Amino acid sequence: MKRLIPFLLLSLLAGCESTTVPENTITPILSYTTGQTKGDTTAVYWYTFQQNRPVSLSEIVMKGDYGQYQSEYRWREGNLREIKREGTQFIDMAVKPFSLHVRYDTKGSAVFQRYLVDGTVLPLSDTQLYQLTRQAKQATDVIKQQRRDGQSLVQGYWQGKQFLRCDDDKPLSVTFETALPDYIEQQLSQDKFMAVTGKVRRSMLEANQLLMLADKSQQCLSAPVLLK
């Protein structure tokens, strides 16, 4: 049963689909912003595509006590050509900083790789390289399904009994598709940052999944830029 949170939203960042037309390109590049929480992992995605083929993807992935990272992927003519990632991950019973950078040729073979863990340069195994391409495929599959379902990213700040969107002050009322635990619902009237997936219709937000609920010091999420 849907539950209506009787507050006004003064702000929502709806990850609406947008269109840009680059130079010398006949078909436009579209963008979509969404996210997903599955188990202990939450991911937020900024995706661009052209003629249903991926062009770029930026992501923030949060894995609780097992670290978090941000990535940027680039495709060319539908083929994955480059990945860059940095953050922290659980290795050898500890959370350690890491970064990686991989480039692929037109056949999908890794022609450049650099993997740094806690200041030490290490090789990427074939299994790790496969996992990277698999993660790219899984992320785009999630995004495509979320887009079909109309679920986009919405984020902002609760202040008292109102919710302020990151980019405007339009008041909206909120409906959660699934009842929230009492301890979370109580926090929605406090000074908190919140990110969800959902649908915005006029002055209503129908929230599908809660992605983040954090202190007000949390900044609005934006697409990581790692590839120059």
C-alpha positions as CSV (number, residue, x, y, z in Angstrom):
1,M,0.0,0.0,0.0
2,K,1.3,3.4,-0.9
3,R,1.9,5.8,2.0
4,L,1.7,9.5,1.5
5,I,4.3,11.5,3.4
6,P,2.4,14.6,4.3
7,F,5.3,17.0,3.6
8,L,6.0,19.5,0.8
9,L,9.1,19.0,-1.2
10,L,10.8,22.3,-1.9
11,S,13.3,20.5,-4.1
12,L,13.8,17.4,-6.2
13,L,16.5,16.6,-8.7
14,A,14.6,14.4,-11.2
15,G,17.0,12.5,-13.4
16,C,15.0,13.4,-16.5
17,E,16.0,12.4,-19.9
18,S,17.7,15.2,-21.8
19,T,18.9,15.7,-25.3
20,T,22.1,17.3,-26.7
21,V,23.2,17.4,-30.3
22,P,27.0,17.4,-30.7
23,E,28.6,18.8,-33.8
24,N,28.8,16.7,-37.0
25,T,26.3,14.2,-35.5
26,I,22.9,13.5,-37.2
27,T,21.3,11.6,-34.3
28,P,21.1,13.2,-30.9
29,I,22.9,11.9,-27.8
30,L,20.4,11.3,-25.0
31,S,21.1,11.1,-21.2
32,Y,19.5,9.4,-18.3
33,T,20.2,9.4,-14.6
34,T,19.0,6.7,-12.3
35,G,20.2,4.3,-9.5
36,Q,19.6,1.1,-7.7
37,T,20.1,-0.4,-4.3
38,K,20.6,-4.1,-4.1
39,G,21.7,-5.8,-0.9
40,D,24.4,-3.7,0.7
41,T,25.4,-2.0,-2.6
42,T,23.9,1.3,-3.9
43,A,24.8,2.6,-7.3
44,V,23.9,6.0,-9.0
45,Y,24.3,6.2,-12.7
46,W,24.7,9.1,-15.3
47,Y,24.3,7.5,-18.7
48,T,24.4,8.8,-22.3
49,F,23.5,6.8,-25.4
50,Q,22.9,7.3,-29.1
51,Q,20.6,5.1,-31.2
52,N,20.2,2.8,-28.2
53,R,24.0,2.2,-28.0
54,P,26.0,3.4,-25.0
55,V,28.3,6.4,-25.3
56,S,29.4,7.1,-21.7
57,L,28.6,6.1,-18.2
58,S,29.6,7.7,-14.9
59,E,28.8,5.9,-11.6
60,I,29.1,6.2,-7.9
61,V,29.0,2.8,-6.1
62,M,28.7,2.6,-2.3
63,K,29.3,-0.8,-0.7
64,G,28.9,0.0,3.0
65,D,31.8,-1.3,5.1
66,Y,33.4,-2.7,2.0
67,G,34.3,0.7,0.5
68,Q,33.0,2.9,-2.3
69,Y,34.3,4.0,-5.7
70,Q,33.4,6.1,-8.7
71,S,33.9,5.1,-12.3
72,E,33.7,6.5,-15.8
73,Y,33.2,4.4,-18.9
74,R,33.4,5.3,-22.6
75,W,32.2,3.4,-25.7
76,R,32.9,4.0,-29.3
77,E,30.4,2.7,-32.0
78,G,28.9,0.5,-29.3
79,N,32.2,-1.0,-28.1
80,L,33.7,-0.4,-24.7
81,R,37.0,1.4,-25.2
82,E,38.0,2.8,-21.8
83,I,37.3,2.5,-18.0
84,K,38.7,4.6,-15.2
85,R,37.9,4.0,-11.5
86,E,39.1,5.2,-8.1
87,G,38.0,4.8,-4.5
88,T,38.4,2.2,-1.8
89,Q,37.8,-1.5,-1.7
90,F,38.1,-4.4,0.7
91,I,41.3,-6.3,0.0
92,D,43.3,-8.6,2.4
93,M,40.9,-8.0,5.3
94,A,41.2,-4.2,5.1
95,V,39.6,-1.3,3.1
96,K,42.4,0.2,0.9
97,P,42.5,3.0,-1.6
98,F,42.8,1.9,-5.2
99,S,42.6,3.2,-8.8
100,L,42.6,1.6,-12.2
101,H,42.6,2.6,-15.8
102,V,42.0,0.3,-18.8
103,R,41.8,0.9,-22.5
104,Y,40.5,-1.6,-25.1
105,D,41.0,-2.0,-28.8
106,T,38.2,-2.4,-31.3
107,K,38.2,-6.2,-30.6
108,G,37.7,-5.7,-26.9
109,S,41.2,-6.7,-25.8
110,A,42.9,-4.6,-23.1
111,V,45.8,-2.8,-24.7
112,F,46.6,-0.6,-21.6
113,Q,46.1,-1.2,-17.9
114,R,47.2,0.5,-14.7
115,Y,46.1,-0.8,-11.3
116,L,47.2,0.9,-8.1
117,V,46.4,-0.5,-4.7
118,D,47.5,1.4,-1.6
119,G,50.4,2.9,-3.5
120,T,51.5,-0.4,-5.1
121,V,51.2,-1.0,-8.8
122,L,49.7,-4.5,-9.5
123,P,48.7,-6.4,-12.7
124,L,45.1,-6.9,-13.4
125,S,44.3,-10.6,-13.9
126,D,42.2,-11.9,-16.8
127,T,39.4,-12.5,-14.2
128,Q,39.5,-8.9,-13.0
129,L,39.5,-7.6,-16.6
130,Y,36.5,-9.8,-17.4
131,Q,34.7,-8.5,-14.2
132,L,35.2,-4.9,-15.4
133,T,33.5,-5.5,-18.7
134,R,30.8,-7.6,-17.0
135,Q,30.1,-4.8,-14.5
136,A,29.8,-2.3,-17.4
137,K,27.2,-4.6,-19.1
138,Q,25.3,-5.2,-15.8
139,A,25.2,-1.4,-15.2
140,T,23.8,-0.6,-18.7
141,D,21.2,-3.4,-18.3
142,V,20.0,-1.9,-15.0
143,I,19.8,1.6,-16.6
144,K,17.9,0.4,-19.6
145,Q,15.4,-1.4,-17.4
146,Q,15.0,1.6,-15.1
147,R,14.4,3.8,-18.1
148,R,11.8,1.4,-19.4
149,D,10.1,1.6,-16.0
150,G,10.4,5.4,-15.9
151,Q,12.5,5.3,-12.7
152,S,15.0,8.3,-12.5
153,L,17.2,9.8,-9.9
154,V,15.6,12.4,-7.5
155,Q,17.7,14.0,-4.7
156,G,17.6,16.8,-2.3
157,Y,17.4,17.9,1.3
158,W,14.8,17.6,4.1
159,Q,14.6,20.7,6.1
160,G,12.1,20.5,8.9
161,K,8.9,19.2,7.2
162,Q,9.9,20.3,3.7
163,F,12.2,18.7,1.1
164,L,14.4,21.0,-0.9
165,R,15.5,19.9,-4.4
166,C,19.1,20.3,-5.4
167,D,18.3,22.6,-8.3
168,D,15.0,24.4,-7.7
169,D,12.4,25.2,-5.0
170,K,9.3,23.6,-6.4
171,P,7.2,22.1,-3.6
172,L,6.1,18.5,-4.2
173,S,4.3,15.9,-2.1
174,V,5.9,12.5,-1.8
175,T,4.4,9.0,-2.0
176,F,6.6,6.0,-1.3
177,E,5.5,2.8,-3.1
178,T,6.6,0.7,-0.2
179,A,6.1,1.5,3.4
180,L,9.3,2.7,5.1
181,P,10.6,1.5,8.4
182,D,9.4,3.8,11.3
183,Y,13.0,4.8,12.1
184,I,13.6,6.0,8.5
185,E,10.2,7.7,8.3
186,Q,11.0,9.7,11.4
187,Q,14.2,11.0,9.9
188,L,12.3,12.5,6.9
189,S,11.3,15.5,9.0
190,Q,14.9,16.1,10.1
191,D,17.7,17.9,8.3
192,K,18.8,15.1,6.0
193,F,20.0,14.5,2.4
194,M,17.9,12.0,0.5
195,A,18.2,10.4,-2.9
196,V,15.6,8.1,-4.4
197,T,14.5,6.6,-7.7
198,G,11.0,7.5,-8.7
199,K,8.7,9.4,-11.0
200,V,7.8,13.1,-10.9
201,R,4.3,14.1,-12.1
202,R,3.5,17.8,-11.8
203,S,3.7,18.4,-8.0
204,M,4.0,14.8,-7.0
205,L,6.9,12.4,-6.5
206,E,6.2,8.7,-6.5
207,A,9.4,7.3,-4.9
208,N,10.2,3.7,-5.8
209,Q,13.4,3.0,-3.9
210,L,15.4,4.9,-1.2
211,L,19.0,5.1,-2.3
212,M,20.5,7.4,0.3
213,L,19.6,9.1,3.6
214,A,22.5,11.0,5.0
215,D,23.5,14.0,7.1
216,K,22.8,17.4,5.6
217,S,26.5,17.9,5.0
218,Q,26.2,15.4,2.1
219,Q,26.5,17.3,-1.2
220,C,24.1,16.7,-4.0
221,L,25.5,13.9,-6.2
222,S,27.0,14.7,-9.5
223,A,28.5,12.7,-12.3
224,P,32.2,11.8,-11.7
225,V,34.6,13.1,-14.3
226,L,37.7,10.9,-14.4
227,L,38.5,10.6,-18.1
228,K,40.1,13.6,-19.8
